[in-house]
């Protein structure tokens, strides 16, 4: 950046406090390709492969998914796992809170789509997507899978 001082450049993440905003939404990267703005536990089943370490699941997870025991974390019988936003994301942003307009945490940023790989130099608002884990899925994992409901109680989480 110092070499091109007179050239307009995309802002650099330099450890200063940042705030960004965006919207949840799908992406259509090319003709005939469409990705919904939300993914669900059905995607876990679709990818499940007991012979592939990356896509295998422990028996407890399989049982929970089979029983659809979402507790207070599901919505109309569905457990949402991830969602896409048009927020900018770069290395070091993983774990950043995603909040709704009321300031409530609704997820955690953890990745970008492949179309956003060049976003360190150029941000394209229709193509760059931030991948976020739904906070309800995180809480469900803590409570139902890990059996650590006491942590949820300690956090005084409200379900408005």
Secondary structure by P-SEA (a helix, b strand, c coil): ccccccccccccccccbbbbbbbbbcccccccccccccccaaaaaaacccccccccccaaaaaaaaaccccccccccccccccccccccccccccccccccccccccccccccccccccccccccccbbbbbccaaaaaaaaccccccaaaaaaaccccc
